[in-house]
């Protein structure tokens, strides 16, 4: 049986006494590709930050590679993290290659210069996201989608054994969605464990081994075909929900309340 890489048991977390996560339990085993879905404000990003050791758990047990996130030591360098697309200073003088290299700073060490192997890792990561030809381009000159792929490349530069992604396809054009998820499948075949936050429920259901539904607590953690039933989605979003197909891609539709401006898709 595969070893657990992520173990969360009865986790509780609050911001200023306002509960965000309550009695959350989740296990992700070695080599699994798990999608984490839920409405805005459900605590998805907070959970990732706890797994990274950026926020302390108030109660409960959290283990990554069998250790508390704040006590990972060198194992921390085996985690790749793709945050939500954040603000870039377009005038900051850094090239794409130099930006991706920052993902390896923890491995390189303080005061040390990057070696040949570091730059080879950068080039391999850029090639994986189809940006190698822009390695010497200033970061501020890239499009929003290219910057998002730069974040992905930075995470891949450490050859991660665990990859945590927070809405990784935000600002990426639809054509690149498929290539990104195909990349995740290749990493999975290489033994990388993957946890991805996504609102693209219909798309990610085609790639993930399982889907965990979070809205302050884990409602369910099951195979994609079991999760995308209207009944399960209604329990998650608290509203009537269903799937329809547009071409080959299924989309989720959540019925809004009358004061929310009519029906819409999430």
C-alpha positions as CSV (number, residue, x, y, z in Angstrom):
1,X,0.0,0.0,0.0
2,X,1.3,3.5,-0.9
3,X,2.6,5.6,2.0
4,X,0.7,8.7,3.0
5,X,2.5,11.9,2.0
6,X,-0.2,14.2,3.4
7,X,-2.0,13.3,6.6
8,X,-4.6,15.7,8.1
9,X,-6.7,14.6,11.1
10,X,-9.4,16.7,12.8
11,X,-7.8,20.0,11.8
12,X,-9.2,23.2,13.2
13,X,-8.1,26.7,12.2
14,X,-9.6,30.1,12.7
15,X,-8.7,33.7,11.8
16,X,-9.3,35.9,14.9
17,X,-11.8,33.4,16.4
18,X,-13.7,33.1,13.1
19,X,-13.6,29.3,12.1
20,X,-12.2,28.7,8.6
21,X,-11.5,25.0,8.9
22,X,-13.4,22.6,11.2
23,X,-12.7,18.9,11.8
24,X,-10.9,18.5,8.4
25,X,-9.4,15.1,7.7
26,X,-7.6,14.3,4.5
27,X,-5.1,11.7,3.4
28,X,-3.1,11.9,0.1
29,X,-0.9,8.9,-0.6
30,X,2.4,8.7,-2.6
31,X,1.8,9.1,-6.3
32,X,-1.8,10.3,-6.1
33,X,-3.3,13.2,-8.0
34,X,-6.0,14.7,-5.8
35,X,-8.1,17.8,-6.7
36,X,-9.5,20.0,-3.9
37,X,-12.7,21.9,-4.8
38,X,-15.1,24.1,-3.0
39,X,-16.7,27.6,-3.1
40,X,-14.8,30.8,-2.5
41,X,-14.0,31.3,1.2
42,X,-14.2,27.5,1.8
43,X,-10.7,27.4,3.3
44,X,-8.8,25.8,0.4
45,X,-5.9,28.2,0.3
46,X,-5.7,28.2,4.1
47,X,-5.3,24.5,4.1
48,X,-2.4,24.7,1.6
49,X,-0.7,27.3,3.7
50,X,-1.0,25.0,6.7
51,X,0.5,22.1,4.7
52,X,3.4,24.4,3.8
53,X,4.0,25.5,7.4
54,X,3.0,29.1,6.7
55,X,0.1,28.9,9.1
56,X,0.0,26.9,12.4
57,X,-2.8,24.5,13.0
58,X,-4.9,25.5,16.0
59,X,-6.0,21.9,16.8
60,X,-5.6,18.5,15.1
61,X,-2.8,16.6,13.4
62,X,-1.0,17.6,10.2
63,X,1.8,15.6,8.7
64,X,3.7,16.0,5.5
65,X,6.2,13.3,4.6
66,X,5.5,12.0,8.1
67,X,6.6,15.2,9.9
68,X,4.9,18.4,11.1
69,X,5.0,21.0,8.3
70,X,7.1,23.4,10.5
71,X,9.7,20.7,11.1
72,X,10.3,19.4,7.6
73,X,14.0,20.3,7.5
74,X,15.6,19.4,4.1
75,X,12.3,17.7,3.0
76,X,10.9,21.2,2.5
77,X,12.9,21.4,-0.6
78,X,11.0,18.5,-2.1
79,X,7.8,20.5,-2.1
80,X,6.9,22.5,-5.2
81,X,4.3,25.3,-4.6
82,X,2.3,27.1,-7.3
83,X,0.5,30.0,-5.7
84,X,-2.4,32.0,-7.2
85,X,-1.2,34.5,-9.8
86,X,0.0,37.5,-7.8
87,X,1.1,41.0,-8.7
88,X,4.4,41.4,-10.5
89,X,6.3,44.7,-10.6
90,X,6.7,45.1,-14.4
91,X,9.7,47.3,-13.8
92,X,11.7,44.8,-11.6
93,X,14.8,43.9,-13.7
94,X,14.7,40.1,-13.5
95,X,14.6,37.7,-16.4
96,X,12.3,34.7,-16.7
97,X,15.2,32.3,-16.1
98,X,16.4,34.2,-13.1
99,X,12.9,34.1,-11.7
100,X,12.6,30.4,-12.0
101,X,16.0,30.0,-10.4
102,X,14.6,31.6,-7.2
103,X,12.7,28.4,-6.7
104,X,16.1,26.6,-6.1
105,X,17.5,29.2,-3.6
106,X,16.8,26.9,-0.7
107,X,18.8,24.1,-2.3
108,X,21.6,26.4,-3.5
109,X,22.2,27.8,0.0
110,X,22.8,31.3,1.4
111,X,25.7,33.2,-0.2
112,X,26.4,30.4,-2.8
113,X,26.3,30.8,-6.5
114,X,24.1,28.6,-8.7
115,X,25.9,25.9,-10.5
116,X,25.5,24.2,-13.8
117,X,23.0,21.7,-12.4
118,X,20.8,24.6,-11.2
119,X,20.6,26.2,-14.6
120,X,20.0,22.8,-16.2
121,X,17.0,22.4,-13.8
122,X,15.7,25.8,-14.7
123,X,15.9,25.0,-18.4
124,X,14.2,21.7,-17.9
125,X,11.4,23.3,-16.0
126,X,10.9,26.0,-18.6
127,X,10.9,23.4,-21.3
128,X,8.1,21.6,-19.5
129,X,5.9,24.6,-19.6
130,X,6.9,25.6,-23.2
131,X,8.7,28.8,-22.2
132,X,12.4,27.9,-22.7
133,X,12.5,30.2,-25.7
134,X,11.7,33.2,-23.4
135,X,14.4,32.4,-20.8
136,X,16.2,35.7,-21.2
137,X,13.0,37.8,-21.5
138,X,12.3,40.3,-18.7
139,X,9.5,39.0,-16.4
140,X,7.6,42.3,-16.8
141,X,7.4,41.8,-20.6
142,X,5.5,38.5,-20.3
143,X,1.7,38.1,-20.6
144,X,-0.5,37.0,-17.7
145,X,-0.6,33.5,-18.9
146,X,3.1,33.3,-19.4
147,X,3.7,34.6,-15.9
148,X,1.4,31.9,-14.5
149,X,3.4,29.3,-16.4
150,X,6.5,30.9,-14.9
151,X,5.2,30.2,-11.4
152,X,4.6,26.6,-12.4
153,X,8.2,26.3,-13.8
154,X,9.6,27.8,-10.6
155,X,7.8,25.0,-8.6
156,X,9.1,22.3,-11.0
157,X,12.7,23.6,-10.7
158,X,13.3,21.7,-7.5
159,X,12.2,18.3,-9.0
160,X,9.4,18.1,-6.4
161,X,8.1,14.9,-4.8
162,X,5.0,16.8,-3.7
163,X,3.4,19.5,-5.8
164,X,0.8,21.9,-4.3
165,X,-1.0,24.1,-6.7
166,X,-3.5,26.9,-5.9
167,X,-5.6,27.6,-9.0
168,X,-2.7,27.0,-11.3
169,X,-4.5,27.6,-14.6
170,X,-5.8,31.1,-13.7
171,X,-5.0,33.5,-16.6
172,X,-3.8,30.6,-18.7
173,X,-5.5,30.3,-22.1
174,X,-7.8,27.3,-22.5
175,X,-5.5,25.6,-25.0
176,X,-2.8,25.6,-22.3
177,X,-5.1,24.0,-19.7
178,X,-4.9,20.6,-21.4
179,X,-1.1,20.7,-21.8
180,X,-0.8,21.7,-18.1
181,X,-2.9,18.8,-16.9
182,X,-1.1,16.4,-19.2
183,X,2.1,17.7,-17.6
184,X,0.7,16.8,-14.2
185,X,-0.2,13.3,-15.4
186,X,3.4,12.9,-16.6
187,X,4.7,14.0,-13.2
188,X,2.3,11.6,-11.5
189,X,3.8,8.7,-13.6
190,X,7.2,9.8,-12.4
191,X,6.0,9.4,-8.8
192,X,5.1,13.0,-7.9
193,X,2.2,13.4,-5.4
194,X,-0.1,16.2,-6.5
195,X,-2.7,18.3,-4.7
196,X,-4.4,20.9,-6.9
197,X,-7.0,23.5,-5.9
198,X,-9.3,24.2,-8.8
199,X,-12.6,25.7,-9.8
200,X,-12.4,23.8,-13.2
201,X,-14.3,20.9,-11.7
202,X,-15.4,19.4,-15.0
203,X,-11.9,19.7,-16.5
204,X,-9.9,18.4,-13.5
205,X,-12.4,15.5,-13.1
206,X,-10.9,14.1,-16.3
207,X,-7.4,13.9,-14.8
208,X,-7.5,13.5,-11.0
209,X,-7.5,10.2,-9.2
210,X,-10.0,11.6,-6.7
211,X,-11.7,14.8,-5.7
212,X,-11.9,16.2,-2.1
213,X,-14.8,18.6,-1.5
214,X,-14.0,21.3,1.1
215,X,-16.4,23.9,2.6
216,X,-14.9,24.5,6.0
217,X,-14.8,20.7,6.4
218,X,-14.3,17.8,4.0
219,X,-17.7,16.8,2.7
220,X,-16.4,13.8,0.8
221,X,-13.2,12.5,-0.9
222,X,-14.1,10.1,-3.7
223,X,-13.5,9.2,-7.3
224,X,-14.4,12.0,-9.8
225,X,-17.4,10.2,-11.2
226,X,-18.9,9.9,-7.7
227,X,-18.3,13.6,-6.9
228,X,-19.8,15.2,-9.9
229,X,-23.3,14.1,-9.2
230,X,-25.7,17.0,-8.7
231,X,-26.5,15.7,-5.2
232,X,-22.9,15.8,-4.0
233,X,-22.3,19.3,-5.5
234,X,-25.5,20.6,-4.0
235,X,-24.2,19.5,-0.5
236,X,-20.9,21.2,-1.2
237,X,-22.1,24.5,-2.6
238,X,-25.4,24.6,-0.6
239,X,-27.3,25.3,-3.8
240,X,-28.8,23.3,-6.7
241,X,-25.9,22.2,-9.0
242,X,-25.6,20.2,-12.2
243,X,-23.2,19.4,-15.0
244,X,-23.7,20.0,-18.7
245,X,-21.4,19.3,-21.6
246,X,-20.0,21.9,-24.0
247,X,-18.1,19.9,-26.6
248,X,-16.0,17.3,-24.8
249,X,-15.7,19.3,-21.6
250,X,-18.2,19.1,-18.7
251,X,-19.1,22.3,-16.9
252,X,-20.7,22.9,-13.5
253,X,-23.7,25.2,-13.1
254,X,-24.8,26.4,-9.7
255,X,-28.2,28.0,-9.4
256,X,-27.8,31.4,-7.7
257,X,-30.3,32.9,-5.3
258,X,-32.6,35.5,-6.8
259,X,-30.7,38.4,-5.2
260,X,-27.5,37.1,-6.8
261,X,-28.4,38.1,-10.4
262,X,-29.7,34.9,-11.9
263,X,-28.2,31.5,-12.8
264,X,-24.5,31.2,-13.6
265,X,-21.6,28.8,-14.0
266,X,-18.7,28.4,-11.7
